[in-house]
């Protein structure tokens, strides 16, 4: 693999490694491309690799009661995923899918494990990252169980803005999202998501263009999310 492929993508991990450790990553990393909606890993798989999303969008989801899917996390470029289960000594508890054409850097966890044992800064990176992810998960758990439908949907839209940003118009969320996916992200049924989106449109809070959502009144959307 060319150095630019790793150094431009692994960011903080790359910076804390010595040159010989970088060579180990170069020799053991591969780049893999995933089509839209293609599964990256499945619940119950053995966690053999750490992954870094280089390009595209990835969703981490879990099947719940009655087979209903809940989106747990959204992965954005230059973000790591798929390594928690290895450190926990578990099989994967979730599924990962590419939302769109995505490019992923894949590094064997045996290589990561070996590097961590000899590099305190790298170990601290993972401790910090796992701690941040846990804090986000705790907050979303409370919000998705205690907020009303309007508050949950508003929070999810703002969450998507934080993850993927806005397009050049400064208002349209930079992701194509089906109503079902938005419902799964917001812990509600698809019909409730469609109804609430329609209400937001009627109230001139957002505008819809197919699977694109344009934020018209961000201040009001944040107020709805905050009040729940």
FENLIN-V197362 format. One record per residue. N is the residue number from 1. RES is the residue in three letters. OMEGA is omega in whole degrees, 0 to 359 (* if undefined). Layout:
BEGIN
n:N res:RES omega:OMEGA
n:N res:RES omega:OMEGA
END
This chain:
BEGIN
n:1 res:UNK omega:177
n:2 res:UNK omega:182
n:3 res:UNK omega:183
n:4 res:UNK omega:180
n:5 res:UNK omega:182
n:6 res:UNK omega:186
n:7 res:UNK omega:180
n:8 res:UNK omega:185
n:9 res:UNK omega:185
n:10 res:UNK omega:169
n:11 res:UNK omega:187
n:12 res:UNK omega:177
n:13 res:UNK omega:181
n:14 res:UNK omega:185
n:15 res:UNK omega:184
n:16 res:UNK omega:181
n:17 res:UNK omega:171
n:18 res:UNK omega:185
n:19 res:UNK omega:181
n:20 res:UNK omega:177
n:21 res:UNK omega:176
n:22 res:UNK omega:178
n:23 res:UNK omega:177
n:24 res:UNK omega:178
n:25 res:UNK omega:179
n:26 res:UNK omega:186
n:27 res:UNK omega:188
n:28 res:UNK omega:182
n:29 res:UNK omega:174
n:30 res:UNK omega:176
n:31 res:UNK omega:179
n:32 res:UNK omega:181
n:33 res:UNK omega:181
n:34 res:UNK omega:178
n:35 res:UNK omega:177
n:36 res:UNK omega:180
n:37 res:UNK omega:177
n:38 res:UNK omega:180
n:39 res:UNK omega:180
n:40 res:UNK omega:170
n:41 res:UNK omega:185
n:42 res:UNK omega:173
n:43 res:UNK omega:181
n:44 res:UNK omega:177
n:45 res:UNK omega:173
n:46 res:UNK omega:181
n:47 res:UNK omega:184
n:48 res:UNK omega:187
n:49 res:UNK omega:165
n:50 res:UNK omega:182
n:51 res:UNK omega:174
n:52 res:UNK omega:179
n:53 res:UNK omega:180
n:54 res:UNK omega:183
n:55 res:UNK omega:178
n:56 res:UNK omega:181
n:57 res:UNK omega:182
n:58 res:UNK omega:175
n:59 res:UNK omega:174
n:60 res:UNK omega:185
n:61 res:UNK omega:179
n:62 res:UNK omega:176
n:63 res:UNK omega:180
n:64 res:UNK omega:181
n:65 res:UNK omega:178
n:66 res:UNK omega:179
n:67 res:UNK omega:180
n:68 res:UNK omega:183
n:69 res:UNK omega:175
n:70 res:UNK omega:177
n:71 res:UNK omega:184
n:72 res:UNK omega:183
n:73 res:UNK omega:171
n:74 res:UNK omega:182
n:75 res:UNK omega:178
n:76 res:UNK omega:181
n:77 res:UNK omega:183
n:78 res:UNK omega:175
n:79 res:UNK omega:183
n:80 res:UNK omega:177
n:81 res:UNK omega:174
n:82 res:UNK omega:183
n:83 res:UNK omega:185
n:84 res:UNK omega:184
n:85 res:UNK omega:179
n:86 res:UNK omega:180
n:87 res:UNK omega:180
n:88 res:UNK omega:182
n:89 res:UNK omega:182
n:90 res:UNK omega:166
n:91 res:UNK omega:180
n:92 res:UNK omega:177
n:93 res:UNK omega:184
n:94 res:UNK omega:171
n:95 res:UNK omega:175
n:96 res:UNK omega:180
n:97 res:UNK omega:171
n:98 res:UNK omega:176
n:99 res:UNK omega:181
n:100 res:UNK omega:177
n:101 res:UNK omega:187
n:102 res:UNK omega:178
n:103 res:UNK omega:186
n:104 res:UNK omega:172
n:105 res:UNK omega:185
n:106 res:UNK omega:182
n:107 res:UNK omega:179
n:108 res:UNK omega:180
n:109 res:UNK omega:176
n:110 res:UNK omega:178
n:111 res:UNK omega:178
n:112 res:UNK omega:180
n:113 res:UNK omega:181
n:114 res:UNK omega:179
n:115 res:UNK omega:181
n:116 res:UNK omega:183
n:117 res:UNK omega:181
n:118 res:UNK omega:185
n:119 res:UNK omega:183
n:120 res:UNK omega:180
n:121 res:UNK omega:178
n:122 res:UNK omega:177
n:123 res:UNK omega:180
n:124 res:UNK omega:177
n:125 res:UNK omega:182
n:126 res:UNK omega:176
n:127 res:UNK omega:180
n:128 res:UNK omega:182
n:129 res:UNK omega:178
n:130 res:UNK omega:179
n:131 res:UNK omega:178
n:132 res:UNK omega:180
n:133 res:UNK omega:180
n:134 res:UNK omega:179
n:135 res:UNK omega:178
n:136 res:UNK omega:180
n:137 res:UNK omega:179
n:138 res:UNK omega:182
n:139 res:UNK omega:181
n:140 res:UNK omega:178
n:141 res:UNK omega:179
n:142 res:UNK omega:183
n:143 res:UNK omega:184
n:144 res:UNK omega:179
n:145 res:UNK omega:185
n:146 res:UNK omega:180
n:147 res:UNK omega:174
n:148 res:UNK omega:185
n:149 res:UNK omega:181
n:150 res:UNK omega:179
n:151 res:UNK omega:180
n:152 res:UNK omega:181
n:153 res:UNK omega:178
n:154 res:UNK omega:179
n:155 res:UNK omega:180
n:156 res:UNK omega:178
n:157 res:UNK omega:178
n:158 res:UNK omega:176
n:159 res:UNK omega:179
n:160 res:UNK omega:176
n:161 res:UNK omega:180
n:162 res:UNK omega:183
n:163 res:UNK omega:192
n:164 res:UNK omega:177
n:165 res:UNK omega:183
n:166 res:UNK omega:177
n:167 res:UNK omega:187
n:168 res:UNK omega:178
n:169 res:UNK omega:178
n:170 res:UNK omega:183
n:171 res:UNK omega:184
n:172 res:UNK omega:180
n:173 res:UNK omega:187
n:174 res:UNK omega:175
n:175 res:UNK omega:171
n:176 res:UNK omega:186
n:177 res:UNK omega:177
n:178 res:UNK omega:178
n:179 res:UNK omega:179
n:180 res:UNK omega:179
n:181 res:UNK omega:179
n:182 res:UNK omega:176
n:183 res:UNK omega:180
n:184 res:UNK omega:177
n:185 res:UNK omega:187
n:186 res:UNK omega:180
n:187 res:UNK omega:178
n:188 res:UNK omega:177
n:189 res:UNK omega:179
n:190 res:UNK omega:180
n:191 res:UNK omega:178
n:192 res:UNK omega:178
n:193 res:UNK omega:180
n:194 res:UNK omega:181
n:195 res:UNK omega:182
n:196 res:UNK omega:175
n:197 res:UNK omega:179
n:198 res:UNK omega:178
n:199 res:UNK omega:179
n:200 res:UNK omega:178
n:201 res:UNK omega:180
n:202 res:UNK omega:181
n:203 res:UNK omega:179
n:204 res:UNK omega:175
n:205 res:UNK omega:178
n:206 res:UNK omega:170
n:207 res:UNK omega:182
n:208 res:UNK omega:174
n:209 res:UNK omega:186
n:210 res:UNK omega:179
n:211 res:UNK omega:179
n:212 res:UNK omega:178
n:213 res:UNK omega:178
n:214 res:UNK omega:179
n:215 res:UNK omega:179
n:216 res:UNK omega:182
n:217 res:UNK omega:183
n:218 res:UNK omega:181
n:219 res:UNK omega:179
n:220 res:UNK omega:178
n:221 res:UNK omega:178
n:222 res:UNK omega:178
n:223 res:UNK omega:178
n:224 res:UNK omega:179
n:225 res:UNK omega:183
n:226 res:UNK omega:182
n:227 res:UNK omega:177
n:228 res:UNK omega:*
END
